[in-house]
Amino acid sequence: VRLVESGGGSVQAGGSLRLSCAVSGYALRIYYIDWYRQAPGKERELVASIINGDRDDYADSVKGRFTISAGSAKNTWFLQMNSLKPEDTAVYYCKPERVEWGQGTQVTVSS
């Protein structure tokens, strides 16, 4: 089983990024995933969740700016991040059910 997160980068405040998460080598469809982030010196925090491809939930800090979605390919997901702020700077991780943590993808937002 392989988990790959991608799409991170450096943007200015107000910009957008789209993160991708893909699990390969897993025969079953995964119905529940979370996106987390961890900023330097801080604990990992839950950012967004999606169940069954359509029931989503968000942390208050990102509500209205981030959108989690499932891709058309099996076991792929996205996190669309708009109106980024410097405080969004962190390593972002997707965490599908029954799959181990990946390496994450760095997001850096400059003011």
VENZIDA-V427465 format. One record per helix or strand of 3 or more residues. SS is the DSSP state (@ for helix, = for strand). FROM is the first residue (numbers start at 1). LEN is the number of residues. If there is no record, write none. Layout:
SS/FROM/LEN  SS/FROM/LEN
This chain:
=/2/5  =/9/4  =/17/8  =/32/7  =/45/7  =/55/4  =/66/5  =/76/6  @/86/3  =/90/7  =/105/6
